[in-house]
Amino acid sequence: MCDQWITFRSSLAGVVTDVRILPTRIEWSVAGQRQVIEMMPASAISTVTISRAGYSKRILDVVGCGRSVRFRTTRAIAEDAKRILDERDERVVIDSGDAVRRTDVARPADDLEAPDDFEEACLRLLGF
């Protein structure tokens, strides 16, 4: 898995920013400065949408955990960033940096079976 998914320049609240979308987070800083100004964990992102902002620009709206960030950028970059952020829903990032599909990890609820003597097992766990 790559360390960095996409980097682009954006306008955020009237300030030109450098944006980096990484496997674990989105971070942005004032253009030309290395210090990270803001960051949003990838696990906190709930919705990513694109809307028009004039003739050639688009707004990439990233919503998560009570806050919304609107990046103004070109159409191509906005669509690439949205695709990448939507794909991250299908992956689970593991500490080693590898990614696996969630469908490989999670079991459907239909496959789970209750033990034959569920009440007796519960009483045994409680010490009765």
Contacts in CASP RR format, 6 or more apart in sequence:
PFRMAT RR
TARGET T0000
AUTHOR 0000-0000-0000
METHOD contacts of the structure
MODEL  1
MCDQWITFRSSLAGVVTDVRILPTRIEWSVAGQRQVIEMMPASAISTVTI
SRAGYSKRILDVVGCGRSVRFRTTRAIAEDAKRILDERDERVVIDSGDAV
RRTDVARPADDLEAPDDFEEACLRLLGF
1 23 0 8 1.000
1 93 0 8 1.000
1 97 0 8 1.000
1 98 0 8 1.000
1 99 0 8 1.000
2 23 0 8 1.000
3 22 0 8 1.000
3 23 0 8 1.000
4 20 0 8 1.000
4 21 0 8 1.000
4 22 0 8 1.000
5 21 0 8 1.000
5 22 0 8 1.000
5 23 0 8 1.000
5 84 0 8 1.000
6 20 0 8 1.000
6 21 0 8 1.000
6 77 0 8 1.000
6 80 0 8 1.000
6 81 0 8 1.000
6 84 0 8 1.000
7 18 0 8 1.000
7 19 0 8 1.000
7 20 0 8 1.000
7 21 0 8 1.000
8 18 0 8 1.000
8 19 0 8 1.000
8 71 0 8 1.000
8 73 0 8 1.000
8 77 0 8 1.000
8 81 0 8 1.000
9 16 0 8 1.000
9 17 0 8 1.000
9 18 0 8 1.000
9 19 0 8 1.000
9 31 0 8 1.000
9 73 0 8 1.000
10 16 0 8 1.000
10 17 0 8 1.000
10 18 0 8 1.000
10 19 0 8 1.000
10 28 0 8 1.000
10 60 0 8 1.000
10 71 0 8 1.000
10 72 0 8 1.000
10 73 0 8 1.000
11 17 0 8 1.000
11 71 0 8 1.000
11 72 0 8 1.000
11 73 0 8 1.000
12 19 0 8 1.000
12 28 0 8 1.000
12 69 0 8 1.000
12 70 0 8 1.000
12 71 0 8 1.000
12 72 0 8 1.000
15 30 0 8 1.000
16 30 0 8 1.000
16 31 0 8 1.000
17 28 0 8 1.000
17 29 0 8 1.000
17 30 0 8 1.000
17 31 0 8 1.000
17 37 0 8 1.000
17 71 0 8 1.000
18 28 0 8 1.000
18 29 0 8 1.000
18 30 0 8 1.000
18 31 0 8 1.000
18 32 0 8 1.000
19 26 0 8 1.000
19 27 0 8 1.000
19 28 0 8 1.000
19 71 0 8 1.000
19 73 0 8 1.000
20 26 0 8 1.000
20 27 0 8 1.000
20 28 0 8 1.000
21 81 0 8 1.000
21 84 0 8 1.000
21 85 0 8 1.000
22 42 0 8 1.000
23 42 0 8 1.000
23 88 0 8 1.000
23 93 0 8 1.000
23 97 0 8 1.000
23 99 0 8 1.000
24 41 0 8 1.000
24 42 0 8 1.000
24 43 0 8 1.000
24 93 0 8 1.000
25 39 0 8 1.000
25 40 0 8 1.000
25 41 0 8 1.000
25 42 0 8 1.000
26 39 0 8 1.000
26 40 0 8 1.000
26 42 0 8 1.000
26 45 0 8 1.000
26 62 0 8 1.000
26 69 0 8 1.000
26 85 0 8 1.000
27 36 0 8 1.000
27 38 0 8 1.000
27 39 0 8 1.000
27 40 0 8 1.000
28 36 0 8 1.000
28 37 0 8 1.000
28 38 0 8 1.000
28 39 0 8 1.000
28 69 0 8 1.000
28 71 0 8 1.000
29 35 0 8 1.000
29 36 0 8 1.000
29 37 0 8 1.000
29 38 0 8 1.000
30 37 0 8 1.000
38 69 0 8 1.000
40 62 0 8 1.000
40 64 0 8 1.000
40 65 0 8 1.000
40 67 0 8 1.000
40 69 0 8 1.000
42 85 0 8 1.000
42 88 0 8 1.000
42 93 0 8 1.000
44 64 0 8 1.000
44 65 0 8 1.000
45 62 0 8 1.000
45 63 0 8 1.000
45 64 0 8 1.000
45 85 0 8 1.000
45 88 0 8 1.000
46 63 0 8 1.000
46 64 0 8 1.000
46 65 0 8 1.000
47 61 0 8 1.000
47 62 0 8 1.000
47 63 0 8 1.000
47 64 0 8 1.000
48 60 0 8 1.000
48 61 0 8 1.000
48 62 0 8 1.000
48 63 0 8 1.000
48 81 0 8 1.000
48 82 0 8 1.000
48 85 0 8 1.000
48 86 0 8 1.000
49 60 0 8 1.000
49 61 0 8 1.000
49 63 0 8 1.000
49 82 0 8 1.000
50 58 0 8 1.000
50 59 0 8 1.000
50 60 0 8 1.000
50 61 0 8 1.000
50 78 0 8 1.000
50 79 0 8 1.000
50 82 0 8 1.000
51 58 0 8 1.000
51 59 0 8 1.000
51 61 0 8 1.000
52 58 0 8 1.000
52 59 0 8 1.000
53 59 0 8 1.000
53 72 0 8 1.000
56 74 0 8 1.000
56 75 0 8 1.000
57 72 0 8 1.000
57 73 0 8 1.000
57 74 0 8 1.000
57 75 0 8 1.000
58 72 0 8 1.000
58 73 0 8 1.000
58 74 0 8 1.000
58 75 0 8 1.000
58 78 0 8 1.000
58 79 0 8 1.000
59 70 0 8 1.000
59 71 0 8 1.000
59 72 0 8 1.000
59 78 0 8 1.000
60 70 0 8 1.000
60 71 0 8 1.000
60 72 0 8 1.000
60 73 0 8 1.000
60 77 0 8 1.000
60 78 0 8 1.000
60 81 0 8 1.000
60 82 0 8 1.000
61 68 0 8 1.000
61 69 0 8 1.000
61 70 0 8 1.000
62 68 0 8 1.000
62 69 0 8 1.000
62 70 0 8 1.000
62 71 0 8 1.000
62 85 0 8 1.000
71 78 0 8 1.000
71 81 0 8 1.000
73 81 0 8 1.000
90 101 0 8 1.000
90 102 0 8 1.000
90 103 0 8 1.000
91 99 0 8 1.000
91 100 0 8 1.000
91 101 0 8 1.000
91 102 0 8 1.000
92 99 0 8 1.000
92 100 0 8 1.000
92 101 0 8 1.000
92 102 0 8 1.000
92 105 0 8 1.000
93 99 0 8 1.000
94 100 0 8 1.000
115 121 0 8 1.000
END
